[in-house]
Amino acid sequence: MTDTVFLATFAHPNTKAASIVCIFTMLPIPAIDLIDGKCVRLTKGDYATKTTYHNEPIDIAREFEDLGFPRLHLVDLDGARAGRVVNHRVLEDIATHTSLCVDFGGGVKTDDDLHAVFDSGAQMVTLGSVAAKNPRQVVEWGERYGQDHIIIGADALNGTVRISGWEKESGLALTDFIRSYYDKGFRRVLCTDISRDGMLQGPAIDLYRTLVKQFPELLLIASGGVSGMADLEALAEASIPEVVFGKAIYEGRINLHDVARSFL
């Protein structure tokens, strides 16, 4: 496995509490996607393919915590589609009753949305549609809350960024979009190859390898396609800092005990 190590710092943007600093070869981040407050997964972002895996996301989050995972990627699919935060109570429940560092995404469009998400306990927020539509607002939020608490959501299909729950094209080329924020100092980017999301056919390693080479200081979070331990090991060998994975967990394709032993 690669000897490359990455520094991860976890602290809430609304407090002055001391940060928790951890070192990883690659940080695996389990995901919970929400519709109607339940844990679900889609295939290629298609809402018609919804599969519900659990009615109580807090129980899943506690399992991740018990295994030693420090981070959680929590996605409000209702919010992404509606253009407003919907599942904030689930976020608050998880943030209150676990020690997980929660990265929340989906439906954040306004100052009130962002404040509510941080106030509900998120330590980071992933901004996709608003980052494509209103970059001035996102830059201002980075100045106000700190860029370390902002993750730019760069989810693409055939090299073009998609928005609004992946249902609409933005007209922005993926690398141009990333560069527009990279040049302004943003370093956290979550990139999903939509064609692989939920397919369990392997991540877009060549794409991610190209991105970390093109943007050497990028703290890239790979997402989409992870089907088992071999995919995580391949991403680590490619020096990808972090990876989000979900469907492989819920379909029983990956053993979280093995993941924890290998990477945490």
C-alpha positions as CSV (number, residue, x, y, z in Angstrom):
1,M,0.0,0.0,0.0
2,T,1.1,3.6,-0.6
3,D,3.2,5.3,2.1
4,T,1.5,8.6,1.4
5,V,-0.2,10.0,4.5
6,F,-2.8,12.7,4.8
7,L,-3.7,15.0,7.8
8,A,-7.3,15.2,8.8
9,T,-8.6,17.9,11.2
10,F,-12.0,17.8,12.7
11,A,-13.5,20.8,14.4
12,H,-16.9,22.6,14.3
13,P,-17.0,26.0,12.5
14,N,-19.2,27.6,15.1
15,T,-16.9,26.9,18.1
16,K,-13.4,27.6,19.2
17,A,-12.8,24.1,20.6
18,A,-9.5,22.4,20.0
19,S,-9.4,20.5,16.8
20,I,-8.9,16.7,16.6
21,V,-6.1,15.8,14.3
22,C,-5.7,12.3,12.7
23,I,-3.3,10.9,10.2
24,F,-4.4,8.4,7.5
25,T,-3.0,6.6,4.5
26,M,-6.5,7.1,3.0
27,L,-9.6,8.0,4.9
28,P,-12.6,5.8,4.1
29,I,-15.9,7.6,4.7
30,P,-19.2,5.7,5.0
31,A,-22.2,7.4,3.5
32,I,-25.9,7.6,4.5
33,D,-28.3,8.9,1.8
34,L,-31.7,10.1,3.0
35,I,-35.2,10.2,1.6
36,D,-38.1,10.6,3.9
37,G,-35.7,10.3,6.8
38,K,-34.7,6.8,5.9
39,C,-31.4,5.3,4.7
40,V,-31.6,4.7,0.9
41,R,-29.4,4.3,-2.1
42,L,-29.9,5.3,-5.8
43,T,-28.3,4.0,-8.9
44,K,-26.6,6.7,-11.1
45,G,-28.6,9.3,-9.1
46,D,-31.9,8.1,-10.5
47,Y,-34.6,8.6,-7.9
48,A,-36.8,5.9,-9.6
49,T,-34.2,3.3,-8.5
50,K,-34.5,4.0,-4.8
51,T,-33.8,1.1,-2.5
52,T,-34.6,1.6,1.2
53,Y,-32.1,-0.2,3.5
54,H,-32.9,1.1,7.0
55,N,-35.6,3.2,8.7
56,E,-33.4,4.6,11.4
57,P,-30.2,6.3,10.1
58,I,-29.0,6.9,13.7
59,D,-28.6,3.2,14.2
60,I,-26.4,2.9,11.1
61,A,-24.4,5.9,12.2
62,R,-23.8,4.4,15.6
63,E,-22.5,1.2,14.0
64,F,-20.0,3.3,12.0
65,E,-18.9,5.1,15.2
66,D,-18.5,1.8,17.1
67,L,-16.2,0.5,14.4
68,G,-14.0,3.6,14.7
69,F,-14.9,5.5,11.6
70,P,-14.4,9.2,12.4
71,R,-16.4,10.7,9.5
72,L,-19.8,10.4,7.9
73,H,-21.0,11.6,4.6
74,L,-24.7,12.4,5.1
75,V,-26.7,13.3,1.9
76,D,-30.2,14.9,2.0
77,L,-31.5,13.6,-1.4
78,D,-34.9,15.2,-0.7
79,G,-33.1,18.5,-0.2
80,A,-31.0,18.1,-3.3
81,R,-34.1,17.7,-5.4
82,A,-36.2,20.3,-3.6
83,G,-33.5,23.0,-3.5
84,R,-33.8,23.4,0.3
85,V,-32.6,21.4,3.3
86,V,-35.2,18.8,4.3
87,N,-33.7,16.2,6.6
88,H,-32.0,18.5,9.1
89,R,-33.5,16.6,12.1
90,V,-31.7,13.4,11.1
91,L,-28.5,15.4,10.9
92,E,-29.2,16.9,14.4
93,D,-29.9,13.4,15.8
94,I,-26.7,11.9,14.5
95,A,-24.6,14.9,15.5
96,T,-26.1,14.9,19.0
97,H,-25.9,11.2,19.7
98,T,-22.6,10.2,18.0
99,S,-19.1,11.7,17.9
100,L,-18.9,11.4,14.1
101,C,-17.6,14.3,12.1
102,V,-20.5,14.8,9.8
103,D,-20.2,16.2,6.3
104,F,-23.7,17.2,5.1
105,G,-24.8,17.8,1.6
106,G,-28.1,18.4,-0.3
107,G,-30.3,21.4,-0.6
108,V,-28.0,24.1,0.9
109,K,-28.6,27.2,-1.1
110,T,-28.9,30.2,1.3
111,D,-27.3,31.7,4.3
112,D,-30.1,30.4,6.4
113,D,-29.6,26.9,5.0
114,L,-25.9,26.9,5.8
115,H,-26.4,28.3,9.3
116,A,-29.1,25.7,10.0
117,V,-26.8,22.9,8.9
118,F,-23.9,24.0,11.0
119,D,-26.2,24.7,13.9
120,S,-27.6,21.2,13.6
121,G,-24.2,19.8,14.1
122,A,-22.5,19.4,10.7
123,Q,-18.8,20.1,10.8
124,M,-18.5,20.3,7.0
125,V,-20.9,20.9,4.2
126,T,-20.8,19.7,0.6
127,L,-21.9,22.4,-1.8
128,G,-22.8,21.2,-5.3
129,S,-25.6,23.1,-7.1
130,V,-24.9,26.4,-5.4
131,A,-21.2,26.1,-6.1
132,A,-22.0,25.8,-9.8
133,K,-24.7,28.6,-9.8
134,N,-23.4,31.1,-7.3
135,P,-19.6,30.9,-6.8
136,R,-19.5,34.4,-5.2
137,Q,-21.7,33.2,-2.4
138,V,-19.6,30.1,-1.8
139,V,-16.4,32.2,-1.7
140,E,-18.0,34.4,0.9
141,W,-19.0,31.4,3.0
142,G,-15.5,30.1,2.8
143,E,-14.2,33.4,4.2
144,R,-16.9,33.4,6.9
145,Y,-16.8,29.8,8.1
146,G,-13.3,28.7,6.8
147,Q,-12.6,26.9,3.6
148,D,-11.7,23.7,5.6
149,H,-15.4,23.4,6.4
150,I,-16.5,23.7,2.8
151,I,-16.4,20.8,0.4
152,I,-17.0,21.6,-3.3
153,G,-19.3,19.0,-4.8
154,A,-18.0,18.3,-8.3
155,D,-20.3,15.5,-9.5
156,A,-20.0,14.8,-13.2
157,L,-21.3,12.8,-16.1
158,N,-19.2,12.5,-19.2
159,G,-16.9,15.3,-18.0
160,T,-19.7,17.8,-17.3
161,V,-20.9,18.9,-13.8
162,R,-24.5,18.1,-13.0
163,I,-26.7,19.8,-10.4
164,S,-30.1,19.7,-8.7
165,G,-29.8,16.2,-7.5
166,W,-27.9,15.3,-10.7
167,E,-31.0,15.8,-12.7
168,K,-29.8,18.9,-14.6
169,E,-26.7,19.8,-16.6
170,S,-24.7,22.9,-15.4
171,G,-22.8,23.4,-18.7
172,L,-19.5,23.5,-16.7
173,A,-16.6,21.2,-17.6
174,L,-15.4,19.3,-14.5
175,T,-11.8,20.4,-14.5
176,D,-12.6,24.0,-15.2
177,F,-15.1,24.0,-12.3
178,I,-12.6,22.5,-9.9
179,R,-9.9,24.9,-11.0
180,S,-12.2,27.9,-10.5
181,Y,-12.3,27.0,-6.7
182,Y,-8.8,25.6,-6.5
183,D,-7.4,29.0,-7.6
184,K,-9.4,30.7,-4.9
185,G,-7.8,28.5,-2.2
186,F,-10.4,25.8,-1.8
187,R,-8.8,22.4,-1.4
188,R,-11.7,20.0,-0.4
189,V,-13.5,18.6,-3.4
190,L,-15.8,15.6,-3.6
191,C,-16.0,14.2,-7.1
192,T,-18.5,11.6,-8.1
193,D,-18.4,9.9,-11.5
194,I,-22.2,9.6,-11.8
195,S,-22.0,6.9,-14.4
196,R,-20.5,4.6,-11.7
197,D,-22.5,5.7,-8.7
198,G,-24.4,2.7,-7.2
199,M,-23.2,0.4,-10.0
200,L,-20.7,-1.6,-7.8
201,Q,-18.4,-1.8,-10.8
202,G,-15.3,0.0,-9.5
203,P,-14.4,3.7,-9.1
204,A,-13.1,6.0,-11.8
205,I,-9.5,5.7,-10.7
206,D,-8.0,7.1,-13.9
207,L,-10.1,10.2,-13.5
208,Y,-9.1,10.7,-9.8
209,R,-5.4,10.0,-10.6
210,T,-5.6,12.7,-13.3
211,L,-7.2,15.2,-10.9
212,V,-4.7,14.8,-8.1
213,K,-1.9,15.1,-10.6
214,Q,-3.4,18.2,-12.1
215,F,-4.2,19.8,-8.7
216,P,-1.4,18.6,-6.4
217,E,-2.7,20.2,-3.2
218,L,-6.3,18.9,-3.7
219,L,-7.8,17.0,-0.8
220,L,-9.9,14.9,-3.2
221,I,-12.8,12.8,-2.0
222,A,-13.5,10.0,-4.5
223,S,-17.1,8.8,-4.7
224,G,-19.0,6.3,-6.8
225,G,-18.5,2.7,-7.8
226,V,-16.7,1.2,-4.8
227,S,-17.6,-2.5,-4.8
228,G,-15.2,-4.0,-2.2
229,M,-11.8,-3.9,-0.5
230,A,-9.9,-4.2,-3.7
231,D,-11.3,-0.9,-4.9
232,L,-10.3,0.9,-1.7
233,E,-6.8,-0.6,-1.9
234,A,-6.5,0.6,-5.5
235,L,-7.6,4.1,-4.5
236,A,-5.1,4.2,-1.7
237,E,-2.3,3.0,-4.1
238,A,-3.3,5.9,-6.4
239,S,-2.8,8.3,-3.5
240,I,-6.4,9.4,-3.3
241,P,-6.8,11.1,0.1
242,E,-10.4,10.1,0.9
243,V,-13.2,8.0,-0.4
244,V,-16.9,7.9,0.2
245,F,-18.7,4.6,-0.1
246,G,-22.2,3.4,0.7
247,K,-23.9,0.9,-1.5
248,A,-21.2,-1.7,-1.1
249,I,-21.9,-1.6,2.7
250,Y,-25.6,-2.0,2.4
251,E,-25.4,-4.7,-0.2
252,G,-23.0,-6.7,2.0
253,R,-20.1,-6.4,-0.6
254,I,-17.6,-5.0,1.9
255,N,-16.7,-5.9,5.5
256,L,-16.4,-2.7,7.6
257,H,-14.3,-4.5,10.2
258,D,-11.8,-5.2,7.4
259,V,-11.9,-1.6,6.2
260,A,-11.4,-0.3,9.8
261,R,-8.4,-2.7,10.3
262,S,-6.8,-1.7,7.1
263,F,-7.2,2.1,7.1
264,L,-8.1,3.4,10.5
